Amino acid sequence: MPVQVTIRLANSSDYHIYDELYSADDKADFFTMEERLERRRQQFAEIDENRQVVLVAEADGKVVGAVQLAIDSFVPGAGMVRSLAVRPSHRRQGIGSRLMDAVEDLARQRGLKALVLLVRPDNEAALAMYRKRGYTVVSREERTDEAAMYELMRLVLVRPSR
Ligand SMILES: CC(C)(COP(=O)(O)OP(=O)(O)OC[C@H]1O[C@@H](n2cnc3c(N)ncnc32)[C@H](O)[C@@H]1OP(=O)(O)O)[C@@H](O)C(=O)NCCC(=O)NCCS
């Protein structure tokens, strides 16, 4: 039977929600657990400044996934999807897709014209998911602080009228 999932908005004190969403094999980023937590704490503080929205997926009273939407990004008019993650035991059940549906709806409601995200070129699961949803690679970005390369992907939400 498919798992019953509800999606809610997180608040700024919820930055521990990511604690059990990654496995050791995940290729999400290069940070240590401590660095990740501190980075999350800073990102979640942006919720109170209306610069960030975090969606949390819950099933049976526990957190099974999350995704962040930064309202501003380095691409004018585009929001940035960050840190999509689903609890390893709950993957391939459509939860990541539900979170992406919700984040895209939210972006449209906020009047954003496009969404961008960064994904590692070896993250086959995420790349497959984003491609299937219509995201296309626009460039390759080097993040010097992480010594890593990422694909910059974009989804156009609003097409200019002719
Ligand atoms: C990427 C991730 C969020 C996907 O979440 P999920 O809930 O398993 O995704 P879904 O079940 O909604 O899958 C949607 C589609 O994505 C693709 N996909 C998902 N996982 C995949 C995998 N392991 N291999 C290939 N394609 C995959 C498939 O096309 C899938 O559709 P299908 O199941 O009908 O074939 C999850 O694997 C994860 O948390 N990974 C670790 C963190 C991460 O890498 N985040 C992305 C950072 S950019």
Ligand as a Chemical Component Dictionary entry (heavy atoms), coordinates in Angstrom:
data_LIG
# 
_chem_comp.id                   LIG 
_chem_comp.type                 NON-POLYMER 
_chem_comp.pdbx_formal_charge   0 
_chem_comp.three_letter_code    LIG 
# 
loop_
_chem_comp_atom.comp_id 
_chem_comp_atom.atom_id 
_chem_comp_atom.alt_atom_id 
_chem_comp_atom.type_symbol 
_chem_comp_atom.charge 
_chem_comp_atom.model_Cartn_x 
_chem_comp_atom.model_Cartn_y 
_chem_comp_atom.model_Cartn_z 
_chem_comp_atom.pdbx_ordinal 
LIG C1  C1  C 0 16.862 12.301 -5.567  1  
LIG C2  C2  C 0 15.810 11.877 -4.521  2  
LIG C3  C3  C 0 15.340 13.115 -3.753  3  
LIG C4  C4  C 0 14.608 11.232 -5.239  4  
LIG O1  O1  O 0 13.554 11.054 -4.301  5  
LIG P1  P1  P 0 12.479 9.869  -4.478  6  
LIG O2  O2  O 0 11.385 10.089 -3.520  7  
LIG O3  O3  O 0 13.153 8.556  -4.433  8  
LIG O4  O4  O 0 11.981 10.150 -5.981  9  
LIG P2  P2  P 0 10.640 9.621  -6.679  10 
LIG O5  O5  O 0 10.214 8.318  -6.092  11 
LIG O6  O6  O 0 9.634  10.719 -6.691  12 
LIG O7  O7  O 0 11.189 9.363  -8.158  13 
LIG C5  C5  C 0 10.821 10.194 -9.266  14 
LIG C6  C6  C 0 11.621 9.774  -10.487 15 
LIG O8  O8  O 0 12.992 10.119 -10.318 16 
LIG C7  C7  C 0 13.819 9.125  -10.961 17 
LIG N1  N1  N 0 14.620 8.425  -9.943  18 
LIG C8  C8  C 0 14.483 8.493  -8.592  19 
LIG N2  N2  N 0 15.419 7.726  -7.985  20 
LIG C9  C9  C 0 16.132 7.156  -8.974  21 
LIG C10 C10 C 0 17.231 6.261  -8.992  22 
LIG N3  N3  N 0 17.766 5.785  -7.847  23 
LIG N4  N4  N 0 17.745 5.896  -10.185 24 
LIG C11 C11 C 0 17.222 6.362  -11.345 25 
LIG N5  N5  N 0 16.156 7.209  -11.409 26 
LIG C12 C12 C 0 15.628 7.590  -10.234 27 
LIG C13 C13 C 0 12.868 8.160  -11.622 28 
LIG O9  O9  O 0 12.617 8.661  -12.923 29 
LIG C14 C14 C 0 11.634 8.279  -10.753 30 
LIG O10 O10 O 0 10.448 7.881  -11.368 31 
LIG P3  P3  P 0 10.018 6.323  -11.312 32 
LIG O11 O11 O 0 10.168 5.851  -9.897  33 
LIG O12 O12 O 0 8.599  6.354  -11.802 34 
LIG O13 O13 O 0 10.958 5.616  -12.230 35 
LIG C15 C15 C 0 16.392 10.824 -3.510  36 
LIG O14 O14 O 0 17.026 9.792  -4.240  37 
LIG C16 C16 C 0 17.394 11.409 -2.502  38 
LIG O15 O15 O 0 17.011 11.893 -1.426  39 
LIG N6  N6  N 0 18.723 11.366 -2.827  40 
LIG C17 C17 C 0 19.742 11.886 -1.933  41 
LIG C18 C18 C 0 19.762 13.397 -1.865  42 
LIG C19 C19 C 0 19.951 14.008 -3.245  43 
LIG O16 O16 O 0 20.761 13.566 -4.044  44 
LIG N7  N7  N 0 19.193 15.098 -3.507  45 
LIG C20 C20 C 0 19.260 15.845 -4.745  46 
LIG C21 C21 C 0 20.271 16.939 -4.603  47 
LIG S1  S1  S 0 20.377 17.891 -6.103  48 
# 
loop_
_chem_comp_bond.comp_id 
_chem_comp_bond.atom_id_1 
_chem_comp_bond.atom_id_2 
_chem_comp_bond.value_order 
_chem_comp_bond.pdbx_ordinal 
LIG C1  C2  SING 1  
LIG C2  C3  SING 2  
LIG C2  C4  SING 3  
LIG C2  C15 SING 4  
LIG C4  O1  SING 5  
LIG O1  P1  SING 6  
LIG P1  O2  DOUB 7  
LIG P1  O3  SING 8  
LIG P1  O4  SING 9  
LIG O4  P2  SING 10 
LIG P2  O5  DOUB 11 
LIG P2  O6  SING 12 
LIG P2  O7  SING 13 
LIG O7  C5  SING 14 
LIG C5  C6  SING 15 
LIG C6  O8  SING 16 
LIG C6  C14 SING 17 
LIG O8  C7  SING 18 
LIG C7  N1  SING 19 
LIG C7  C13 SING 20 
LIG N1  C8  SING 21 
LIG N1  C12 SING 22 
LIG C8  N2  DOUB 23 
LIG N2  C9  SING 24 
LIG C9  C10 SING 25 
LIG C9  C12 DOUB 26 
LIG C10 N3  SING 27 
LIG C10 N4  DOUB 28 
LIG N4  C11 SING 29 
LIG C11 N5  DOUB 30 
LIG N5  C12 SING 31 
LIG C13 O9  SING 32 
LIG C13 C14 SING 33 
LIG C14 O10 SING 34 
LIG O10 P3  SING 35 
LIG P3  O11 DOUB 36 
LIG P3  O12 SING 37 
LIG P3  O13 SING 38 
LIG C15 O14 SING 39 
LIG C15 C16 SING 40 
LIG C16 O15 DOUB 41 
LIG C16 N6  SING 42 
LIG N6  C17 SING 43 
LIG C17 C18 SING 44 
LIG C18 C19 SING 45 
LIG C19 O16 DOUB 46 
LIG C19 N7  SING 47 
LIG N7  C20 SING 48 
LIG C20 C21 SING 49 
LIG C21 S1  SING 50 
# 
